[in-house]
Amino acid sequence: MSNDARELVKDILIEHHGADNPVSAREINEQINEDDVGSFPNTRMLIRDIMLEDQIPIASSNKGYYIVETEAELQDYLDQLESRILGMSERKFAIQRAANEWKAEIETDEDLDLL
């Protein structure tokens, strides 16, 4: 991906402050044309890189990406992330427990020690 695309994505995001003014990955991709895939993985990766490298407080919702405008928006987004982390942890432990119950049915690997 070009630096031009990265800078354009950054400029687009800078125009979208607040949870009430999100921009979708689709809308961004329509301007940078980096993805042929409907889930826009390259566009999402650019957004993530911009947040991490440029330290811009980019949050997201089911409506799109936006720059956090208030402390309340930041808290809402952090709560959303925490909920997702908890859900993933629950699934991780659930599959580990289930796999232990099924270990007689699961082929083992001598390089791994999961069961």
N, C-alpha and C positions, 0 to 999 in steps of 0.2 A: 504494500500500500504506500502510496506516495505521501510525502510531507504536505503536498497541496491538499490532498483529501483530509489528512489529519487536521490541518489548519481550518479547513472549511467546516468540518464537524465541530471543532471548538467554537468557531464563530456562530454556528447554528445554535449550539447549546447555550452560549452566552446570552442569546436573545430570549431564552425560555427560563425566566425566573419564576419560582413558585409552583406549588402543586397544582394550581388552577391553570397553568400555562405550559403543559407538557408538550414534547415533540416525540413522535413515535420513531422507532428504528426504520420503519417503512418510509416515513417522510424524509428522514435524513438520507437514506439510501437513494431516494429519488433524485437527490441533488448530487451525490457523489458517485453513484452507480458502481459500488464495490462488490455487490452481492447479486448472484442469480438465484440464490436459495431463499425461500420465503421466510425463513427464521432470521435472516440477516446476520449470520455469525461474524463476518468480517466487520460490519458496522458496529456491532455490539462490542467486539474486541477493541476497536478504535476508541469507543466511548470509555471502556474500562481503562485503557492505557492513559487516556487524557486525565481521568480522575486520579489515577495513581501517580502519574509522572508530574502533572501540573498542579496537583493538590487542589483541584476544583471540587467543591462539595456537590457532586452530581448524585441525585437520588432518582428512583424510578418507581413507577406504579404500573398498573395494568393499562394505563393510558399513554405512558411514555416516560421520557426522561426530562428532568428539570433541575435547575440549580436551586438548592435549598435557600429559602428567603427568610424563614423565621426559625426560632428555636423550637417551636411546636412542630414544624415540618420535620426538623432534624430528629426530634424525639419520636414522631410517628414512623419515620423511616427506620430508625434504629430498632424500634419495637417490631417492625415488620421483619427485619433481618434476623432478630433474635428468635422470632417465631419459626422462621424457616430453618434456622440452625437446629432448634429443638426438634422439629419434625424430622430432619435428616438424622439426628442422633437417635431418635426413637426407632426409625427404620433400620439403622445400622445395628442396634442391639437386638431388634426383633429378628433380623435375618441371621445374626450370629446364634441366637438361641435356637431358632428353627433348624439351622444347619447342624447344630450339635444333636438335635433330636433325630435328624435324618442321616447322621454321619455314616451309618452302615450302607447307605444308598449313594453316597458321594465318593467319587474316585479321589484318592489322596495324591499328594505330590510330595516327594521326599524333600524338596527344597522349601516347602511351606510347612507351617505349624499352626494351622488355623483350627483344626478339629481335634 
